[in-house]
Amino acid sequence: DQQVKQNSPSLSVQEGRISILNCDYTNSMFDYFLWYKKYPAEGPTFLISISSIKDKNEDGRFTVFLNKSAKHLSLHIVPSQPGDSAVYFCAASAPQKLVFGQGTRLTINP
Amino acid sequence: ETGVTQSPTHLIKTRGQQVTLRCSSQSGHNTVSWYQQALGQGPQFIFQYYREEENGRGNFPPRFSGLQFPNYSSELNVNALELDDSALYLCASSFGAREGTDTQYFGPGTRLTVL
C-alpha cells in the first residue's frame, strides 16, 4: 500500500513563476514530513521539513504547507529558477524510517 | 564536515552472486539507514542500524543483511542476487535512532545492475 503519494509524475513551470508540488498521505500517525530534491546521479538532498504542530514552514524560496485534516502537503518554490529542475520527493517520518512518495519531476523552462 | 559517501558508484553482477555495498556516515552521525530505489519509484526502506545493531527493517527478505561498525560506517550485503535487485541503493545517516524528527542525509548511491 502506498502510504505517501505524489500523483503528478511531472510538472513544467516557466522560470520566475511559482512551482507547486503536491503530496498526499494516508496514515494519520505521521507527524513529521520532509521534502528532498534529487539530481541525476546524486543522492536525495534535504530541502525543508515540517512538523504536524505547524501548518507552514518557510526557508528562503521554499515554503511547505501542511493540511492535516486533508492529509495533504505541498511545496511552493518562488520564484522558480533553472537550477530547481530535478525530481522532488515527499517523505513522511515513521519510526526508524522515511516513507517516500514516487517523486515529481520538475522542469523549469527559460 | 564530511558528508555521506558510498562505494562503489556502479556495480554489475550476475544472478545468484553476492554483493557488498559500503557507506560512511556523515561526521557526528551514529545511525545509518539503507534504501532501495527502483527506476521511477521513490526510495524503499531496507533497514536501519543504530550503534551497531539493527534498529528496524522493511519488507525485504533475509538475503538482504547489513552491518554497522564502531566508527558508524555500514555495509549492505545481498546474497543470491535476482534480476529485480537491480536498483540504486542509497545510504542515509542521521544522529540518534529514528523516533521522529531526525533528518536523514543521503549519499550519492550505488547503482547495482544484475544480469
Backbone of each chain as ProteinMPNN parsed JSONL, in Angstrom:
{"seq_chain_A": "DQQVKQNSPSLSVQEGRISILNCDYTNSMFDYFLWYKKYPAEGPTFLISISSIKDKNEDGRFTVFLNKSAKHLSLHIVPSQPGDSAVYFCAASAPQKLVFGQGTRLTINP", "coords_chain_A": {"N_chain_A": [[0.853, -1.198, 0.0], [0.481, 2.197, -0.807], [1.509, 4.598, 1.14], [2.277, 7.213, 1.016], [1.729, 9.545, -1.426], [2.513, 10.952, -4.539], [0.893, 12.404, -6.92], [1.377, 13.599, -9.335], [3.449, 12.875, -11.878], [5.105, 14.549, -13.308], [5.988, 18.022, -13.792], [5.85, 21.139, -15.348], [7.209, 24.345, -15.398], [7.382, 27.861, -15.908], [10.344, 29.816, -15.812], [10.822, 31.934, -13.024], [8.188, 31.897, -12.263], [5.733, 30.5, -9.918], [6.279, 27.315, -8.507], [4.397, 24.518, -7.65], [4.298, 21.71, -5.78], [2.689, 18.706, -4.997], [1.526, 16.479, -2.373], [0.13, 13.613, -0.916], [-1.004, 11.8, 1.967], [-1.787, 8.786, 3.784], [-1.677, 7.738, 6.335], [-2.6, 8.672, 9.443], [-0.975, 8.773, 11.627], [1.47, 9.764, 10.947], [3.704, 12.379, 11.692], [5.65, 14.109, 10.964], [7.196, 15.617, 8.254], [9.082, 15.647, 5.215], [10.813, 17.208, 2.494], [12.689, 16.273, -0.296], [15.185, 16.883, -2.766], [16.289, 15.633, -5.873], [18.96, 15.252, -8.044], [20.017, 13.816, -11.198], [22.177, 11.004, -10.886], [22.938, 11.652, -8.326], [22.5, 11.535, -4.721], [19.416, 11.929, -2.81], [18.762, 15.248, -1.705], [18.261, 16.997, 1.259], [15.651, 19.342, 1.657], [13.547, 20.839, 3.04], [11.51, 20.743, 5.977], [8.584, 19.834, 7.933], [6.754, 19.934, 10.924], [3.926, 18.311, 12.425], [2.735, 20.011, 14.184], [2.725, 22.444, 13.113], [1.465, 24.489, 10.399], [2.739, 25.604, 8.344], [5.94, 26.184, 6.93], [8.816, 28.047, 6.259], [11.651, 28.567, 4.15], [13.703, 30.558, 2.776], [13.295, 30.598, -0.668], [11.605, 28.481, -0.555], [8.618, 27.028, 0.615], [6.705, 25.056, 2.74], [3.525, 23.678, 3.085], [1.122, 22.343, 5.304], [-1.77, 20.433, 5.53], [-3.5, 18.977, 7.776], [-6.045, 17.886, 8.185], [-6.869, 17.234, 5.65], [-4.899, 15.532, 5.016], [-2.665, 16.301, 3.442], [0.114, 17.769, 1.848], [2.097, 20.461, 0.549], [4.661, 21.796, -1.539], [5.984, 24.889, -2.175], [7.715, 26.8, -4.518], [9.221, 29.779, -4.98], [10.807, 32.59, -6.476], [10.711, 30.325, -9.276], [13.66, 28.738, -10.455], [16.114, 27.894, -13.005], [17.937, 26.012, -11.951], [16.356, 24.628, -10.22], [15.256, 22.513, -11.484], [14.639, 19.193, -11.215], [14.076, 15.992, -9.587], [11.563, 15.786, -7.192], [10.978, 14.595, -3.981], [8.552, 13.727, -1.646], [8.422, 12.915, 1.78], [7.421, 10.965, 4.587], [7.822, 10.767, 8.076], [8.367, 7.841, 9.885], [8.68, 5.538, 12.646], [12.07, 4.722, 12.792], [12.315, 4.983, 9.995], [11.974, 6.57, 6.744], [9.138, 7.19, 4.746], [8.578, 7.278, 1.433], [7.167, 9.206, -1.294], [6.439, 8.728, -4.819], [7.734, 10.576, -6.301], [8.113, 13.686, -8.121], [8.868, 15.01, -11.198], [10.289, 18.023, -11.784], [10.438, 20.56, -14.142], [11.987, 23.459, -15.113], [11.364, 25.966, -17.29], [13.074, 28.221, -19.467]], "CA_chain_A": [[0.0, 0.0, 0.0], [1.272, 3.404, -0.963], [1.059, 5.492, 2.208], [2.608, 8.576, 0.615], [1.502, 9.575, -2.873], [2.695, 12.155, -5.335], [0.084, 11.976, -8.063], [1.846, 14.201, -10.582], [4.807, 12.397, -12.181], [5.927, 15.619, -13.85], [5.446, 19.381, -13.746], [6.672, 22.07, -16.107], [6.909, 25.705, -14.947], [8.25, 28.88, -16.51], [11.28, 30.485, -14.9], [10.284, 33.123, -12.368], [6.84, 31.654, -11.748], [5.662, 29.642, -8.747], [6.117, 25.874, -8.685], [3.664, 23.908, -6.536], [4.345, 20.25, -5.815], [1.714, 18.187, -4.039], [1.775, 15.175, -1.759], [-0.95, 13.149, -0.041], [-0.635, 10.65, 2.771], [-2.967, 8.09, 4.288], [-1.511, 7.342, 7.725], [-2.756, 9.844, 10.309], [0.067, 8.741, 12.665], [2.634, 10.534, 10.501], [3.678, 13.697, 12.319], [6.799, 14.914, 10.526], [7.298, 15.434, 6.816], [10.291, 16.228, 4.632], [10.954, 17.246, 1.046], [14.039, 16.09, -0.799], [15.404, 17.137, -4.187], [17.285, 14.701, -6.386], [19.501, 15.402, -9.387], [20.526, 12.546, -11.722], [23.48, 10.517, -10.424], [23.22, 12.112, -6.969], [21.524, 11.127, -3.738], [18.447, 12.975, -2.442], [19.257, 16.344, -0.86], [17.213, 17.532, 2.117], [15.255, 20.713, 1.343], [12.761, 21.512, 4.059], [10.647, 19.816, 6.706], [7.518, 20.453, 8.714], [6.148, 19.122, 11.974], [2.462, 18.388, 12.376], [2.213, 21.068, 15.059], [2.713, 23.652, 12.298], [0.823, 24.334, 9.102], [3.564, 26.273, 7.341], [7.342, 26.406, 7.262], [9.48, 28.732, 5.145], [13.109, 28.655, 4.126], [14.069, 31.237, 1.529], [12.308, 30.482, -1.745], [10.823, 27.257, -0.358], [7.624, 27.012, 1.678], [5.905, 23.832, 2.789], [2.239, 23.824, 3.748], [0.563, 21.066, 5.752], [-3.189, 20.417, 5.854], [-3.64, 17.672, 8.441], [-7.391, 17.331, 8.019], [-6.924, 16.667, 4.301], [-3.715, 14.672, 4.853], [-2.082, 16.846, 2.218], [1.113, 18.815, 1.981], [2.564, 20.988, -0.716], [5.909, 22.548, -1.556], [5.937, 26.029, -3.073], [9.022, 27.366, -4.846], [9.004, 31.088, -5.588], [10.486, 32.279, -7.859], [11.373, 29.123, -9.784], [14.909, 29.004, -11.178], [16.516, 26.721, -13.798], [18.591, 25.035, -11.084], [15.355, 23.869, -9.46], [14.861, 21.344, -12.284], [15.091, 17.991, -10.502], [12.965, 15.181, -9.075], [11.264, 16.138, -5.811], [10.331, 13.534, -3.216], [7.913, 13.976, -0.37], [8.633, 11.771, 2.664], [6.831, 11.032, 5.919], [8.646, 10.11, 9.082], [7.811, 6.769, 10.701], [9.78, 5.058, 13.472], [13.225, 4.125, 12.13], [12.4, 5.06, 8.541], [11.203, 7.531, 5.968], [8.258, 6.609, 3.74], [8.664, 8.219, 0.329], [6.311, 9.169, -2.453], [7.093, 8.251, -6.056], [8.516, 11.65, -6.881], [7.605, 14.536, -9.202], [9.957, 15.629, -11.962], [10.03, 19.427, -12.054], [11.258, 21.161, -15.202], [11.838, 24.913, -15.183], [11.637, 26.418, -18.655], [13.514, 29.623, -19.533]], "C_chain_A": [[0.884, 1.243, 0.0], [0.771, 4.417, 0.059], [1.34, 6.954, 1.904], [2.534, 8.62, -0.906], [1.784, 10.95, -3.451], [2.06, 11.843, -6.681], [0.509, 12.593, -9.39], [3.259, 13.724, -10.864], [5.714, 13.526, -12.685], [5.187, 16.942, -13.783], [6.406, 20.289, -14.497], [6.238, 23.489, -15.762], [7.875, 26.675, -15.615], [9.123, 29.526, -15.427], [10.648, 31.752, -14.346], [8.893, 32.936, -11.782], [6.891, 30.777, -10.5], [5.527, 28.178, -9.173], [5.413, 25.331, -7.447], [3.669, 22.399, -6.712], [3.482, 19.709, -4.677], [2.028, 16.775, -3.57], [0.605, 14.838, -0.84], [-0.472, 11.946, 0.763], [-1.901, 10.046, 3.397], [-2.889, 7.797, 5.787], [-1.559, 8.567, 8.637], [-1.737, 9.864, 11.457], [1.323, 9.492, 12.232], [2.579, 11.927, 11.102], [4.87, 14.562, 11.934], [7.035, 14.57, 9.065], [8.51, 16.19, 6.282], [10.147, 16.248, 3.111], [12.438, 17.11, 0.705], [14.037, 16.402, -2.29], [16.484, 16.191, -4.665], [17.647, 15.034, -7.825], [19.951, 14.019, -9.866], [21.919, 12.24, -11.184], [23.89, 11.09, -9.064], [22.178, 11.541, -6.018], [20.541, 12.247, -3.448], [19.074, 13.987, -1.48], [18.09, 16.916, -0.06], [16.938, 18.996, 1.781], [14.635, 21.414, 2.539], [11.863, 20.477, 4.728], [9.556, 20.585, 7.439], [6.985, 19.452, 9.725], [4.637, 19.31, 11.938], [1.878, 19.436, 13.322], [2.171, 22.41, 14.328], [1.879, 23.41, 11.046], [1.63, 24.987, 7.983], [4.992, 26.376, 7.853], [8.038, 26.981, 6.039], [10.986, 28.669, 5.29], [13.5, 29.255, 2.785], [12.961, 31.141, 0.5], [11.351, 29.305, -1.559], [9.884, 27.396, 0.836], [6.868, 25.699, 1.605], [4.654, 24.121, 3.602], [1.714, 22.437, 4.113], [-0.904, 21.254, 6.117], [-3.496, 19.046, 6.441], [-5.016, 17.06, 8.215], [-7.538, 16.669, 6.65], [-5.807, 15.668, 4.054], [-2.982, 15.043, 3.554], [-1.001, 17.852, 2.577], [1.579, 19.253, 0.607], [3.856, 21.773, -0.5], [5.779, 23.645, -2.599], [7.356, 26.559, -3.269], [8.765, 28.672, -5.59], [10.243, 31.981, -5.412], [11.236, 31.033, -8.303], [12.591, 29.509, -10.627], [15.311, 27.744, -11.955], [17.172, 25.618, -12.964], [17.629, 24.229, -10.236], [14.881, 22.633, -10.225], [15.489, 20.096, -11.678], [13.858, 17.14, -10.208], [12.79, 15.504, -7.595], [10.487, 14.997, -5.144], [9.764, 14.105, -1.92], [8.144, 12.743, 0.492], [7.96, 12.023, 4.0], [7.7, 10.242, 6.879], [7.846, 9.077, 9.851], [8.957, 6.261, 11.572], [10.835, 4.314, 12.661], [13.296, 4.349, 10.633], [11.659, 6.267, 7.998], [10.376, 6.757, 4.948], [8.133, 7.64, 2.623], [7.505, 8.079, -0.647], [7.114, 8.774, -3.68], [7.932, 9.326, -6.729], [7.773, 12.405, -7.973], [8.801, 15.176, -9.887], [9.553, 17.051, -12.326], [10.996, 19.928, -13.115], [10.952, 22.654, -15.252], [12.274, 25.36, -16.568], [12.041, 27.885, -18.683], [12.496, 30.513, -20.235]], "O_chain_A": [[1.889, 1.32, 0.708], [-0.279, 5.027, -0.137], [0.706, 7.839, 2.477], [3.19, 7.836, -1.592], [1.35, 11.971, -2.918], [2.625, 11.104, -7.486], [0.055, 12.162, -10.45], [4.188, 14.124, -10.163], [6.932, 13.475, -12.516], [3.958, 16.995, -13.727], [7.621, 20.22, -14.309], [5.051, 23.811, -15.82], [9.038, 26.348, -15.855], [8.69, 29.745, -14.296], [10.032, 32.534, -15.069], [8.462, 33.703, -10.92], [7.968, 30.359, -10.074], [4.762, 27.849, -10.079], [5.795, 25.653, -6.322], [3.111, 21.875, -7.676], [3.542, 20.194, -3.547], [2.689, 15.994, -4.254], [0.146, 15.687, -0.075], [0.361, 11.168, 0.298], [-2.934, 10.705, 3.518], [-3.92, 7.626, 6.438], [-0.657, 9.404, 8.603], [-1.641, 10.856, 12.18], [2.158, 9.823, 13.073], [1.545, 12.592, 11.04], [5.078, 15.629, 12.511], [7.07, 13.401, 8.681], [8.909, 17.223, 6.819], [9.454, 15.417, 2.524], [13.306, 17.731, 1.319], [13.036, 16.216, -2.983], [17.474, 15.962, -3.97], [16.788, 15.094, -8.705], [20.235, 13.144, -9.048], [22.745, 13.143, -11.048], [25.061, 11.019, -8.691], [21.104, 11.114, -6.444], [20.798, 13.398, -3.801], [19.816, 13.623, -0.568], [17.058, 17.276, -0.626], [17.864, 19.793, 1.637], [15.127, 22.446, 2.995], [11.503, 19.466, 4.125], [9.598, 21.81, 7.55], [6.793, 18.276, 9.417], [4.135, 20.337, 11.48], [0.682, 19.723, 13.277], [1.649, 23.394, 14.853], [1.618, 22.265, 10.677], [1.246, 24.927, 6.815], [5.231, 26.621, 9.035], [7.879, 26.479, 4.926], [11.527, 28.71, 6.395], [13.615, 28.548, 1.784], [11.827, 31.547, 0.754], [10.395, 29.153, -2.32], [10.288, 27.82, 1.918], [6.44, 25.28, 0.529], [4.716, 24.73, 4.67], [1.841, 21.486, 3.342], [-1.245, 22.127, 6.915], [-3.723, 18.08, 5.712], [-5.137, 15.844, 8.068], [-8.243, 15.67, 6.507], [-5.767, 15.026, 3.005], [-2.725, 14.196, 2.698], [-1.165, 18.673, 3.479], [1.47, 18.512, -0.37], [4.1, 22.332, 0.569], [5.498, 23.372, -3.766], [8.102, 26.742, -2.306], [8.178, 28.685, -6.673], [10.706, 32.126, -4.281], [12.294, 30.722, -7.756], [12.558, 30.468, -11.399], [14.892, 26.643, -11.599], [16.984, 24.433, -13.237], [18.029, 23.254, -9.6], [14.174, 21.795, -9.664], [16.712, 19.959, -11.634], [12.736, 17.522, -10.539], [13.758, 15.496, -6.835], [9.487, 14.508, -5.67], [10.423, 14.862, -1.207], [8.069, 11.624, -0.015], [7.928, 13.153, 4.488], [8.24, 9.19, 6.537], [6.787, 9.379, 10.402], [10.116, 6.535, 11.259], [10.515, 3.38, 11.926], [14.281, 3.93, 10.025], [10.844, 6.891, 8.677], [10.853, 5.788, 4.358], [7.64, 8.746, 2.845], [6.936, 7.001, -0.814], [8.315, 8.517, -3.596], [8.738, 9.036, -7.613], [6.918, 11.848, -8.661], [9.64, 15.805, -9.242], [8.601, 17.265, -13.077], [12.209, 19.747, -13.007], [9.801, 23.057, -15.414], [13.42, 25.152, -16.967], [11.428, 28.709, -18.005], [12.718, 31.717, -20.371]]}, "seq_chain_B": "ETGVTQSPTHLIKTRGQQVTLRCSSQSGHNTVSWYQQALGQGPQFIFQYYREEENGRGNFPPRFSGLQFPNYSSELNVNALELDDSALYLCASSFGAREGTDTQYFGPGTRLTVL", "coords_chain_B": {"N_chain_B": [[33.038, 19.511, 7.501], [32.375, 16.168, 6.755], [30.43, 14.645, 4.255], [27.955, 12.05, 3.561], [29.3, 9.15, 2.204], [29.516, 6.697, -0.417], [30.407, 3.477, -1.667], [30.898, 0.888, -4.137], [30.497, 3.181, -6.952], [29.169, 2.268, -9.199], [28.06, -1.019, -10.121], [28.199, -4.217, -11.54], [26.654, -7.295, -11.605], [26.032, -10.861, -11.785], [23.118, -12.959, -11.865], [22.438, -14.742, -8.865], [24.879, -14.283, -7.687], [26.773, -12.68, -4.983], [26.788, -9.532, -3.239], [28.466, -6.695, -1.833], [27.906, -3.598, -0.457], [29.096, -0.37, 0.505], [29.155, 2.176, 3.045], [29.906, 5.32, 4.381], [29.168, 7.185, 7.161], [27.923, 10.531, 7.799], [29.975, 12.897, 9.473], [29.756, 12.782, 12.982], [27.323, 11.5, 13.057], [25.386, 8.687, 14.168], [23.699, 6.81, 13.211], [22.611, 4.722, 10.617], [20.804, 4.276, 7.654], [19.431, 2.204, 5.121], [18.292, 2.26, 1.771], [16.381, 1.157, -1.057], [16.097, 2.122, -4.371], [14.109, 1.708, -6.99], [13.801, 2.043, -10.555], [12.069, 4.945, -11.445], [10.63, 5.019, -9.119], [10.038, 5.912, -5.625], [12.477, 5.958, -2.939], [12.766, 2.904, -1.075], [12.566, 1.666, 2.19], [15.061, -0.366, 3.588], [16.619, -1.337, 5.884], [17.696, -0.217, 9.185], [20.536, 0.82, 11.068], [21.661, 1.299, 14.332], [24.035, 2.318, 16.514], [25.546, -0.03, 16.027], [23.65, -2.064, 15.942], [20.822, -3.709, 14.434], [17.998, -1.768, 13.884], [15.443, -1.681, 12.958], [13.468, -2.799, 10.216], [12.522, -3.099, 6.832], [10.228, -4.408, 4.314], [11.916, -6.575, 3.198], [13.624, -9.524, 2.04], [15.47, -12.03, 4.002], [17.895, -12.378, 2.7], [18.933, -9.946, 2.292], [21.159, -8.265, 4.162], [22.956, -6.617, 6.846], [25.596, -4.601, 8.321], [26.947, -2.632, 10.969], [29.709, -0.694, 11.853], [32.106, 0.049, 14.547], [32.957, 2.671, 13.995], [30.746, 3.725, 12.896], [30.363, 3.436, 10.191], [28.941, 1.478, 7.49], [27.759, -1.615, 6.027], [25.976, -3.081, 3.323], [24.777, -6.159, 2.495], [23.926, -8.378, -0.076], [22.688, -11.447, -0.855], [22.517, -14.221, -3.209], [21.684, -12.919, -5.681], [19.012, -11.436, -7.53], [17.299, -10.641, -10.615], [15.511, -8.542, -10.167], [16.727, -7.136, -8.169], [18.204, -5.174, -9.24], [18.904, -1.832, -9.004], [19.077, 1.502, -7.543], [20.991, 1.894, -4.722], [20.714, 3.437, -1.715], [22.286, 5.087, 0.954], [21.728, 6.51, 4.112], [22.472, 8.846, 6.653], [22.029, 9.761, 10.106], [21.553, 11.493, 13.25], [21.093, 9.789, 16.184], [18.565, 7.388, 17.065], [15.795, 6.715, 14.937], [13.191, 8.407, 15.909], [11.453, 10.289, 15.323], [12.051, 13.199, 14.486], [14.578, 13.334, 13.334], [16.588, 14.398, 10.792], [17.433, 12.726, 7.829], [20.379, 12.272, 5.979], [21.519, 11.828, 2.744], [23.697, 9.668, 0.851], [25.436, 9.485, -2.372], [24.668, 7.155, -3.594], [24.724, 3.719, -4.837], [24.743, 2.24, -7.909], [23.376, -0.689, -8.819], [23.497, -3.3, -11.081], [21.98, -6.214, -12.151], [22.599, -8.992, -14.053]], "CA_chain_B": [[32.165, 18.357, 7.812], [32.325, 15.233, 5.632], [29.096, 14.124, 4.002], [27.802, 10.602, 3.43], [29.933, 8.616, 0.999], [29.178, 5.305, -0.718], [31.235, 2.818, -2.687], [31.335, 1.619, -5.332], [29.494, 4.022, -7.612], [28.423, 1.36, -10.059], [28.428, -2.421, -9.943], [27.453, -5.16, -12.377], [26.761, -8.668, -11.101], [25.122, -11.815, -12.438], [22.136, -13.599, -10.991], [22.975, -15.755, -7.974], [26.083, -13.813, -6.998], [26.615, -11.914, -3.754], [27.376, -8.201, -3.378], [28.612, -5.886, -0.615], [27.957, -2.155, -0.684], [29.655, 0.279, 1.68], [28.683, 3.53, 3.335], [30.497, 6.046, 5.507], [28.178, 8.157, 7.605], [28.364, 11.915, 7.999], [30.657, 13.124, 10.738], [28.881, 13.06, 14.114], [26.099, 10.705, 12.983], [25.568, 7.329, 14.666], [22.618, 5.967, 12.676], [22.672, 4.555, 9.168], [19.646, 3.611, 7.062], [19.627, 1.817, 3.724], [17.092, 2.305, 0.953], [16.477, 0.698, -2.449], [15.269, 2.928, -5.26], [13.926, 1.16, -8.329], [13.605, 3.07, -11.576], [10.753, 5.577, -11.466], [9.974, 4.893, -7.813], [10.719, 6.53, -4.501], [13.285, 5.022, -2.152], [12.076, 1.982, -0.166], [13.385, 1.377, 3.367], [15.523, -1.748, 3.756], [16.815, -1.46, 7.333], [18.449, 0.842, 9.864], [21.457, 0.407, 12.126], [21.932, 2.306, 15.364], [25.075, 1.835, 17.44], [25.969, -1.36, 15.593], [22.579, -3.066, 15.994], [19.686, -3.439, 13.558], [17.034, -0.977, 14.643], [14.214, -1.591, 12.184], [13.623, -3.471, 8.949], [11.398, -3.023, 5.915], [9.766, -5.667, 3.717], [12.946, -7.175, 2.346], [13.92, -10.887, 2.516], [16.692, -12.166, 4.822], [19.156, -12.346, 1.927], [19.453, -8.586, 2.477], [21.658, -8.162, 5.529], [23.841, -5.475, 6.997], [26.48, -4.461, 9.473], [27.459, -1.298, 11.266], [30.989, -0.829, 12.542], [32.273, 1.006, 15.655], [33.092, 4.06, 13.506], [29.402, 4.01, 12.368], [30.218, 3.077, 8.785], [27.995, 0.371, 7.369], [27.733, -2.429, 4.822], [24.76, -3.789, 2.916], [25.097, -7.385, 1.769], [22.794, -9.042, -0.73], [23.041, -12.782, -1.343], [21.646, -14.84, -4.224], [21.122, -11.794, -6.423], [17.951, -11.651, -8.512], [17.234, -9.55, -11.589], [14.764, -7.427, -9.569], [17.583, -6.39, -7.228], [18.805, -4.058, -9.963], [18.335, -0.601, -8.442], [20.009, 2.408, -6.885], [20.984, 1.652, -3.276], [21.039, 4.681, -1.03], [22.592, 5.062, 2.374], [21.436, 7.793, 4.749], [22.894, 8.882, 8.056], [21.367, 10.725, 10.977], [22.016, 11.389, 14.628], [20.065, 9.271, 17.052], [17.611, 6.452, 16.481], [14.693, 7.421, 14.301], [11.973, 8.414, 16.711], [10.554, 11.362, 14.915], [12.396, 14.383, 13.705], [15.958, 13.384, 12.878], [16.688, 14.458, 9.341], [18.385, 11.789, 7.246], [21.18, 12.847, 4.904], [21.786, 10.726, 1.842], [24.873, 9.584, -0.001], [25.136, 9.544, -3.809], [24.089, 5.899, -4.047], [25.428, 2.727, -5.655], [23.869, 1.682, -8.958], [23.616, -2.124, -8.992], [22.842, -3.95, -12.214], [22.071, -7.675, -12.091], [22.338, -9.552, -15.391]], "C_chain_B": [[32.041, 17.469, 6.576], [30.92, 14.693, 5.486], [29.101, 12.62, 3.931], [28.459, 10.152, 2.124], [29.57, 7.147, 0.837], [30.137, 4.762, -1.766], [30.747, 1.407, -2.909], [30.206, 2.465, -5.902], [28.574, 3.166, -8.47], [28.948, -0.051, -9.871], [27.566, -3.27, -10.873], [27.723, -6.567, -11.871], [25.843, -9.559, -11.92], [24.226, -12.464, -11.397], [22.773, -14.7, -10.159], [24.221, -15.326, -7.223], [25.725, -13.056, -5.726], [27.299, -10.56, -3.938], [27.442, -7.521, -2.012], [28.759, -4.425, -1.012], [28.365, -1.482, 0.615], [29.213, 1.727, 1.797], [29.451, 4.091, 4.516], [29.552, 7.16, 5.902], [28.797, 9.544, 7.747], [28.966, 12.059, 9.39], [29.655, 13.476, 11.841], [27.598, 12.259, 14.131], [26.357, 9.278, 13.429], [24.524, 6.347, 14.123], [22.722, 5.926, 11.16], [21.444, 3.781, 8.703], [19.954, 3.313, 5.605], [18.277, 1.793, 3.011], [17.405, 1.73, -0.431], [15.553, 1.575, -3.284], [15.237, 2.287, -6.639], [13.615, 2.303, -9.29], [12.185, 3.614, -11.538], [9.989, 5.514, -10.169], [10.706, 5.724, -6.764], [11.55, 5.502, -3.751], [12.428, 4.192, -1.202], [13.039, 1.585, 0.953], [13.747, -0.101, 3.44], [15.702, -2.049, 5.238], [17.638, -0.287, 7.85], [19.364, 0.222, 10.912], [21.743, 1.589, 13.042], [22.903, 1.696, 16.355], [25.329, 0.345, 17.245], [24.895, -2.441, 15.661], [21.458, -2.692, 15.03], [18.556, -2.846, 14.392], [15.706, -0.821, 13.899], [14.478, -2.173, 10.808], [12.361, -3.313, 8.113], [11.062, -4.39, 5.348], [10.763, -6.221, 2.714], [13.314, -8.545, 2.924], [15.246, -10.932, 3.271], [17.984, -12.169, 4.017], [19.719, -10.925, 1.84], [19.891, -8.489, 3.946], [22.648, -7.002, 5.609], [24.703, -5.562, 8.227], [26.698, -2.973, 9.708], [28.691, -1.472, 12.133], [31.122, 0.225, 13.648], [32.429, 2.454, 15.199], [31.804, 4.522, 12.813], [29.289, 3.868, 10.86], [29.389, 1.8, 8.69], [28.193, -0.371, 6.049], [26.33, -2.979, 4.601], [25.207, -4.99, 2.1], [23.821, -7.971, 1.17], [23.294, -10.36, -1.295], [22.073, -13.237, -2.429], [20.916, -13.78, -5.04], [20.082, -12.228, -7.445], [17.909, -10.437, -9.441], [16.552, -8.315, -10.991], [15.561, -6.649, -8.53], [18.3, -5.24, -7.923], [18.124, -2.764, -9.536], [19.466, 0.309, -7.996], [19.889, 2.165, -5.378], [21.537, 2.888, -2.576], [21.282, 4.434, 0.45], [22.284, 6.455, 2.923], [21.918, 7.756, 6.182], [22.143, 9.97, 8.798], [21.94, 10.559, 12.375], [20.878, 10.904, 15.493], [19.151, 8.313, 16.331], [16.4, 7.225, 15.995], [13.448, 7.373, 15.162], [11.053, 9.548, 16.31], [11.179, 12.36, 13.979], [13.859, 14.448, 13.295], [15.993, 13.378, 11.36], [17.747, 13.474, 8.867], [19.062, 12.438, 6.049], [21.731, 11.714, 4.055], [23.143, 10.837, 1.146], [24.457, 9.559, -1.46], [24.558, 8.247, -4.367], [25.063, 5.005, -4.796], [24.424, 2.148, -6.636], [24.259, 0.228, -9.182], [22.804, -2.636, -10.179], [23.072, -5.447, -12.1], [21.664, -8.243, -13.453], [22.007, -11.037, -15.316]], "O_chain_B": [[31.66, 17.928, 5.499], [30.286, 14.323, 6.474], [30.115, 11.979, 4.204], [28.196, 10.719, 1.064], [29.345, 6.439, 1.819], [30.614, 5.492, -2.635], [30.235, 0.777, -1.984], [29.089, 2.456, -5.383], [27.354, 3.331, -8.457], [30.108, -0.263, -9.516], [26.357, -3.064, -10.978], [28.874, -6.979, -11.728], [24.984, -9.075, -12.656], [24.547, -12.506, -10.209], [23.554, -15.5, -10.673], [24.583, -15.945, -6.222], [24.555, -12.82, -5.426], [28.264, -10.443, -4.693], [26.589, -7.74, -1.152], [29.63, -4.068, -1.805], [28.027, -1.956, 1.7], [28.939, 2.405, 0.806], [29.626, 3.417, 5.531], [29.176, 7.988, 5.071], [30.016, 9.703, 7.807], [28.522, 11.428, 10.35], [28.81, 14.353, 11.664], [26.85, 12.318, 15.106], [27.403, 8.707, 13.123], [24.481, 5.188, 14.536], [22.896, 6.953, 10.504], [21.086, 2.758, 9.286], [20.652, 4.077, 4.938], [17.265, 1.367, 3.568], [18.536, 1.806, -0.91], [14.381, 1.752, -2.954], [16.228, 2.321, -7.369], [13.215, 3.39, -8.874], [11.217, 2.855, -11.591], [8.825, 5.91, -10.112], [11.83, 6.178, -6.978], [11.345, 4.299, -3.914], [11.485, 4.702, -0.598], [14.184, 1.215, 0.695], [12.882, -0.974, 3.366], [15.017, -2.912, 5.787], [18.19, 0.509, 7.09], [19.016, -0.768, 11.557], [22.022, 2.703, 12.601], [22.614, 0.666, 16.964], [25.323, -0.43, 18.201], [25.195, -3.617, 15.457], [21.171, -1.512, 14.829], [18.21, -3.357, 15.457], [14.934, 0.09, 14.198], [15.586, -2.057, 10.286], [11.251, -3.386, 8.641], [11.549, -5.41, 5.837], [10.474, -6.318, 1.521], [13.322, -8.723, 4.142], [16.047, -10.0, 3.194], [19.061, -11.982, 4.583], [20.841, -10.723, 1.375], [19.07, -8.619, 4.854], [23.111, -6.481, 4.594], [24.566, -6.461, 9.057], [26.643, -2.164, 8.782], [28.711, -2.304, 13.041], [30.348, 1.182, 13.688], [32.071, 3.372, 15.936], [31.778, 5.594, 12.209], [28.232, 4.148, 10.295], [29.165, 1.122, 9.693], [28.726, 0.178, 5.085], [25.604, -3.295, 5.543], [25.936, -4.842, 1.119], [22.782, -8.047, 1.826], [24.212, -10.387, -2.114], [20.965, -12.716, -2.556], [19.686, -13.75, -5.083], [20.239, -13.238, -8.131], [18.408, -9.362, -9.111], [16.955, -7.184, -11.264], [15.108, -5.604, -8.062], [18.936, -4.419, -7.263], [16.912, -2.616, -9.687], [20.643, -0.049, -8.057], [18.79, 2.228, -4.828], [22.666, 3.317, -2.816], [20.568, 3.669, 1.1], [22.554, 7.46, 2.265], [21.784, 6.734, 6.856], [21.685, 10.953, 8.216], [22.697, 9.63, 12.655], [19.817, 11.525, 15.54], [18.977, 8.41, 15.116], [16.027, 8.251, 16.564], [12.722, 6.38, 15.138], [9.992, 9.736, 16.904], [10.867, 12.37, 12.788], [14.341, 15.523, 12.938], [15.484, 12.456, 10.722], [18.834, 13.399, 9.441], [18.413, 13.068, 5.215], [22.329, 10.768, 4.566], [23.655, 11.928, 0.892], [23.266, 9.605, -1.766], [24.021, 8.228, -5.475], [26.081, 5.46, -5.317], [23.38, 1.63, -6.239], [25.35, -0.056, -9.678], [21.594, -2.43, -10.265], [24.208, -5.902, -11.969], [20.556, -8.014, -13.939], [21.761, -11.667, -16.344]]}, "name": "protein", "num_of_chains": 2, "seq": "DQQVKQNSPSLSVQEGRISILNCDYTNSMFDYFLWYKKYPAEGPTFLISISSIKDKNEDGRFTVFLNKSAKHLSLHIVPSQPGDSAVYFCAASAPQKLVFGQGTRLTINPETGVTQSPTHLIKTRGQQVTLRCSSQSGHNTVSWYQQALGQGPQFIFQYYREEENGRGNFPPRFSGLQFPNYSSELNVNALELDDSALYLCASSFGAREGTDTQYFGPGTRLTVL"}
